[in-house]
Amino acid sequence: MEKVANEVIYKAFGFTVRSKIPFPELLVIDNDRDSIDIEIDFKDLSNLYFELSGSQRTLIMNESLVMFKVYDTAIFLIEEGRKITVSPLNEFKEDEIRLYILGSCMGAILMQRGIFPLHGSAVAINGKAYAIIGDSGAGKSTLASAFLHKGYQLLTDDVIGVYFTNENVSMVIPSYPQQKLWQESLDEFGIKSSDFRAIYQRETKFAIPIKNQFSSKPLQLAGLFELVLTEKDEVELKQIKGLTRLHTLLIHTYRNFLIKNLGLTNWHFTNSTKIVNQINMYHLRRPKNTFTANELVSIILSCINKENEK
């Protein structure tokens, strides 16, 4: 571990990150100070925000920066995929600021760096990455946790960063060894919530370290499952075909409202096409009010085995 003037160097999404804000979620590393990928710092942004906001917008975007204000918390500035600047408002709400940095700010960083961000979790199965995407509350993290309980490894939770090799093979970048799970999911898995830290302003959602089941190397993206809630009582698996595949990637791109304003519409379409040409994609519908994570694991594994037999 290296500390520089109260700064610590971490590893996240394949990058070395030097930060003045502590991140217990991230892996602390030893690293040469000259090879930092992302800087996280403090600075008063109030004048710049006032200058750029014009009509009192809370979100400012162009091809080189993303700037947004969270009421009574902080102003955040993300620049050129290399720097996140935080300007706290009133009291310093460290836990909440950390959530925004690892969420919206990191999503913007990935896009600025040309990394395709999907909203979901990715697990390692047979040496390849399988993405579980879906709307908030669909049960993505719970399903990923069910895979972990079966002995599989997690690459990322919440944000899936996909990059492309020189041969245009899509690869998933490991993020950091933590999951976020609701109390109901912990109860189903027989895990005591008292052993973990509650997430800011979400007293029944907890940060779960998973260092022993974290896959730390990039893996090829081999398949994608869109988790969808349904009023039906049974689980249903159906392959996504045609142009629906492109639309599915668009709606589940993390912070997809950034695409147009960052000038990335063509980039997003081109890379979406690369992904859909390499993998199969599926709708996985599950009952809204029934715990089906273990059943879903069996269905996904059966689907993957059938594909491998072809």
C-alpha positions as CSV (number, residue, x, y, z in Angstrom):
1,M,0.0,0.0,0.0
2,E,1.2,3.5,-0.8
3,K,-0.1,6.6,0.7
4,V,0.8,10.1,-0.7
5,A,-0.4,13.1,1.4
6,N,-3.3,11.0,2.7
7,E,-3.9,9.6,-0.8
8,V,-4.2,5.9,-1.4
9,I,-3.8,3.9,-4.6
10,Y,-6.4,1.4,-5.5
11,K,-7.3,-1.0,-8.3
12,A,-10.8,-0.8,-10.0
13,F,-12.1,-1.7,-13.4
14,G,-8.5,-2.5,-14.4
15,F,-7.2,1.0,-13.6
16,T,-4.9,2.3,-10.9
17,V,-6.9,5.0,-9.0
18,R,-5.3,7.5,-6.7
19,S,-7.8,9.0,-4.3
20,K,-8.0,11.3,-1.3
21,I,-11.3,9.7,-0.4
22,P,-11.0,6.2,1.2
23,F,-12.7,3.3,-0.5
24,P,-12.9,0.2,1.7
25,E,-14.6,-1.5,-1.3
26,L,-11.5,-1.4,-3.5
27,L,-8.3,-3.3,-3.6
28,V,-5.4,-1.3,-2.2
29,I,-2.2,-1.8,-4.3
30,D,1.5,-0.9,-4.4
31,N,2.1,1.2,-7.5
32,D,4.5,3.6,-9.1
33,R,3.2,7.2,-8.7
34,D,3.9,7.9,-12.4
35,S,1.5,5.3,-13.7
36,I,-1.9,6.5,-12.3
37,D,-4.9,6.1,-14.6
38,I,-7.5,8.0,-12.6
39,E,-7.2,10.8,-10.0
40,I,-9.9,11.5,-7.4
41,D,-9.5,14.8,-5.7
42,F,-11.3,17.7,-3.9
43,K,-11.7,21.2,-5.3
44,D,-14.3,24.0,-5.0
45,L,-16.3,23.7,-8.2
46,S,-19.1,26.2,-7.3
47,N,-17.9,29.0,-9.7
48,L,-17.3,26.6,-12.6
49,Y,-20.7,25.0,-12.0
50,F,-22.4,28.4,-11.9
51,E,-20.6,29.4,-15.1
52,L,-21.5,26.2,-17.0
53,S,-25.0,25.5,-15.7
54,G,-26.6,28.5,-17.3
55,S,-30.3,27.7,-16.8
56,Q,-29.6,26.0,-13.5
57,R,-29.3,22.6,-15.0
58,T,-28.2,19.9,-12.5
59,L,-26.4,18.0,-15.3
60,I,-23.8,19.4,-17.7
61,M,-22.2,17.3,-20.5
62,N,-20.0,17.7,-23.5
63,E,-17.4,15.6,-25.3
64,S,-14.7,16.2,-22.6
65,L,-16.6,16.5,-19.3
66,V,-19.6,15.4,-17.3
67,M,-20.6,17.6,-14.4
68,F,-23.6,17.1,-12.1
69,K,-24.9,18.3,-8.7
70,V,-26.5,16.2,-6.0
71,Y,-28.6,18.4,-3.8
72,D,-27.0,19.1,-0.4
73,T,-24.3,16.5,-1.1
74,A,-21.7,17.5,-3.7
75,I,-20.8,18.7,-7.2
76,F,-19.0,16.1,-9.3
77,L,-16.8,16.7,-12.3
78,I,-15.6,13.9,-14.5
79,E,-13.0,14.9,-17.1
80,E,-11.6,13.0,-20.2
81,G,-11.7,9.6,-18.5
82,R,-8.9,10.5,-16.2
83,K,-10.1,12.7,-13.3
84,I,-13.0,12.9,-10.9
85,T,-13.2,16.1,-8.8
86,V,-15.6,16.3,-5.9
87,S,-16.8,19.6,-4.3
88,P,-18.7,18.7,-1.1
89,L,-21.7,20.9,-0.2
90,N,-22.3,21.7,3.5
91,E,-21.2,18.6,5.5
92,F,-19.0,16.0,4.0
93,K,-21.2,13.0,3.4
94,E,-18.4,10.5,2.6
95,D,-20.6,7.4,2.3
96,E,-23.0,9.0,-0.2
97,I,-20.2,10.6,-2.2
98,R,-18.4,7.2,-2.5
99,L,-21.6,5.7,-3.9
100,Y,-21.8,8.4,-6.6
101,I,-18.1,8.0,-7.5
102,L,-18.3,4.2,-7.9
103,G,-21.6,4.5,-9.8
104,S,-22.4,7.5,-12.0
105,C,-18.9,8.9,-12.0
106,M,-17.2,5.6,-12.9
107,G,-19.9,5.0,-15.6
108,A,-18.9,8.3,-17.2
109,I,-15.2,7.5,-16.9
110,L,-15.7,4.2,-18.7
111,M,-17.6,5.9,-21.6
112,Q,-15.0,8.6,-21.8
113,R,-12.3,5.9,-22.1
114,G,-14.3,4.0,-24.8
115,I,-15.3,1.2,-22.5
116,F,-18.9,-0.1,-23.0
117,P,-20.8,0.0,-19.6
118,L,-23.8,-2.3,-19.0
119,H,-26.0,-2.1,-15.9
120,G,-25.7,-5.5,-14.3
121,S,-23.5,-8.2,-12.8
122,A,-21.1,-10.6,-14.5
123,V,-20.1,-14.0,-13.3
124,A,-17.2,-16.3,-14.4
125,I,-18.4,-19.7,-15.7
126,N,-16.0,-22.2,-17.3
127,G,-13.4,-19.4,-17.8
128,K,-15.7,-17.0,-19.6
129,A,-17.9,-14.1,-18.5
130,Y,-21.7,-14.1,-18.5
131,A,-23.6,-10.9,-18.0
132,I,-26.8,-10.6,-16.0
133,I,-28.5,-7.3,-17.0
134,G,-31.9,-5.8,-16.1
135,D,-33.8,-2.9,-14.5
136,S,-33.1,-1.9,-10.9
137,G,-34.8,-4.3,-8.6
138,A,-34.9,-7.2,-11.1
139,G,-32.6,-9.3,-8.9
140,K,-29.3,-9.1,-10.8
141,S,-27.1,-9.1,-7.7
142,T,-29.1,-11.7,-6.0
143,L,-28.8,-14.1,-9.0
144,A,-25.1,-13.4,-9.1
145,S,-24.8,-14.2,-5.4
146,A,-26.6,-17.5,-6.0
147,F,-23.9,-18.3,-8.5
148,L,-21.3,-17.5,-5.9
149,H,-23.0,-19.9,-3.5
150,K,-22.6,-22.6,-6.1
151,G,-18.8,-22.0,-6.2
152,Y,-18.6,-19.6,-9.1
153,Q,-16.8,-16.2,-9.1
154,L,-17.9,-12.7,-9.6
155,L,-16.3,-10.2,-12.0
156,T,-18.4,-7.2,-11.3
157,D,-21.6,-6.0,-9.6
158,D,-23.8,-3.1,-10.8
159,V,-21.5,-1.8,-13.7
160,I,-20.2,-4.2,-16.3
161,G,-17.3,-2.7,-18.2
162,V,-16.7,-4.3,-21.7
163,Y,-13.7,-3.5,-23.9
164,F,-12.6,-5.0,-27.2
165,T,-9.3,-6.6,-28.1
166,N,-7.4,-5.9,-31.3
167,E,-9.3,-8.8,-32.8
168,N,-12.6,-7.1,-31.6
169,V,-13.3,-9.8,-29.0
170,S,-15.5,-8.4,-26.2
171,M,-13.9,-8.7,-22.8
172,V,-15.4,-8.0,-19.3
173,I,-13.2,-6.1,-16.9
174,P,-13.3,-7.1,-13.2
175,S,-14.4,-4.1,-11.1
176,Y,-13.9,-4.7,-7.4
177,P,-14.7,-7.5,-4.9
178,Q,-18.1,-6.4,-3.4
179,Q,-21.8,-7.0,-3.9
180,K,-24.8,-5.0,-2.8
181,L,-27.6,-7.2,-1.5
182,W,-31.0,-6.5,0.0
183,Q,-32.0,-7.9,3.4
184,E,-34.5,-10.3,1.8
185,S,-31.7,-11.9,-0.3
186,L,-29.5,-12.2,2.7
187,D,-32.3,-14.0,4.5
188,E,-32.8,-16.4,1.6
189,F,-29.1,-17.3,1.6
190,G,-28.9,-17.6,5.4
191,I,-26.5,-14.6,5.8
192,K,-26.6,-12.4,8.9
193,S,-26.8,-8.7,7.9
194,S,-25.3,-7.7,11.2
195,D,-21.9,-8.8,9.9
196,F,-22.0,-6.1,7.1
197,R,-22.2,-2.4,6.5
198,A,-25.5,-0.9,5.5
199,I,-25.4,1.2,2.3
200,Y,-26.0,4.9,2.8
201,Q,-29.7,5.8,3.1
202,R,-30.6,2.2,2.3
203,E,-30.8,0.6,5.7
204,T,-31.9,-2.8,4.3
205,K,-29.2,-3.0,1.6
206,F,-25.8,-4.1,2.5
207,A,-22.2,-4.1,1.1
208,I,-20.9,-7.7,1.0
209,P,-17.2,-8.3,0.5
210,I,-16.4,-11.3,-1.8
211,K,-12.6,-11.3,-2.0
212,N,-12.4,-15.1,-2.0
213,Q,-14.7,-15.4,-4.9
214,F,-13.6,-12.5,-7.0
215,S,-12.3,-13.1,-10.5
216,S,-9.5,-10.6,-11.0
217,K,-8.6,-11.2,-14.7
218,P,-10.6,-10.0,-17.7
219,L,-12.7,-12.7,-19.3
220,Q,-14.3,-13.0,-22.7
221,L,-18.0,-12.1,-22.7
222,A,-19.7,-15.3,-23.8
223,G,-23.4,-14.7,-23.1
224,L,-26.0,-12.3,-21.8
225,F,-29.2,-12.8,-19.8
226,E,-31.7,-10.0,-19.4
227,L,-33.6,-10.6,-16.1
228,V,-37.2,-9.5,-16.3
229,L,-39.9,-9.5,-13.6
230,T,-43.3,-11.0,-14.5
231,E,-46.7,-11.6,-12.9
232,K,-46.6,-15.2,-14.1
233,D,-45.8,-18.0,-11.6
234,E,-43.2,-19.8,-13.8
235,V,-39.7,-19.0,-15.0
236,E,-39.3,-18.6,-18.7
237,L,-36.1,-18.5,-20.9
238,K,-36.4,-17.1,-24.4
239,Q,-33.6,-16.1,-26.8
240,I,-33.5,-12.5,-27.9
241,K,-33.2,-12.2,-31.7
242,G,-32.9,-9.5,-34.4
243,L,-32.8,-5.8,-33.8
244,T,-34.2,-6.4,-30.3
245,R,-30.7,-7.3,-29.3
246,L,-29.4,-3.8,-30.1
247,H,-32.3,-2.2,-28.2
248,T,-31.7,-4.4,-25.2
249,L,-28.1,-3.3,-25.0
250,L,-29.1,0.4,-25.4
251,I,-31.7,0.4,-22.6
252,H,-29.4,-1.5,-20.3
253,T,-26.3,0.6,-20.9
254,Y,-25.3,2.1,-17.6
255,R,-26.3,5.8,-17.6
256,N,-27.4,5.6,-21.2
257,F,-28.5,9.3,-21.2
258,L,-24.8,10.2,-21.5
259,I,-24.4,8.6,-24.9
260,K,-25.7,11.3,-27.1
261,N,-24.3,14.3,-25.2
262,L,-20.8,12.7,-25.1
263,G,-20.9,12.3,-28.9
264,L,-20.9,8.6,-28.6
265,T,-24.0,7.5,-30.6
266,N,-22.0,6.0,-33.4
267,W,-19.5,4.5,-31.0
268,H,-22.3,2.8,-29.0
269,F,-24.0,1.4,-32.1
270,T,-20.8,0.1,-33.5
271,N,-19.8,-1.7,-30.3
272,S,-23.3,-2.9,-29.7
273,T,-23.1,-4.6,-33.1
274,K,-19.8,-6.2,-32.2
275,I,-21.3,-7.7,-29.0
276,V,-24.5,-9.1,-30.6
277,N,-22.5,-10.7,-33.4
278,Q,-20.4,-12.6,-30.8
279,I,-22.8,-13.9,-28.2
280,N,-26.3,-15.2,-27.7
281,M,-28.7,-13.1,-25.6
282,Y,-31.7,-14.3,-23.6
283,H,-34.8,-12.9,-21.8
284,L,-35.0,-14.7,-18.4
285,R,-38.4,-14.0,-16.9
286,R,-39.0,-14.7,-13.2
287,P,-42.0,-14.3,-10.9
288,K,-42.0,-10.9,-9.1
289,N,-42.8,-12.2,-5.6
290,T,-41.0,-15.5,-5.5
291,F,-37.4,-16.3,-4.7
292,T,-36.2,-18.2,-7.8
293,A,-32.4,-17.4,-7.8
294,N,-31.3,-21.1,-7.4
295,E,-33.7,-22.2,-10.1
296,L,-32.4,-19.5,-12.4
297,V,-28.8,-20.6,-11.9
298,S,-29.8,-24.1,-13.0
299,I,-31.6,-22.8,-16.1
300,I,-28.6,-20.6,-17.1
301,L,-26.1,-23.4,-16.6
302,S,-28.2,-25.7,-18.6
303,C,-28.5,-23.1,-21.4
304,I,-24.7,-22.6,-21.4
305,N,-24.1,-26.4,-21.5
306,K,-26.4,-26.8,-24.5
307,E,-24.6,-24.0,-26.3
308,N,-21.3,-25.6,-25.7
309,E,-22.5,-28.9,-27.1
310,K,-23.4,-27.4,-30.5
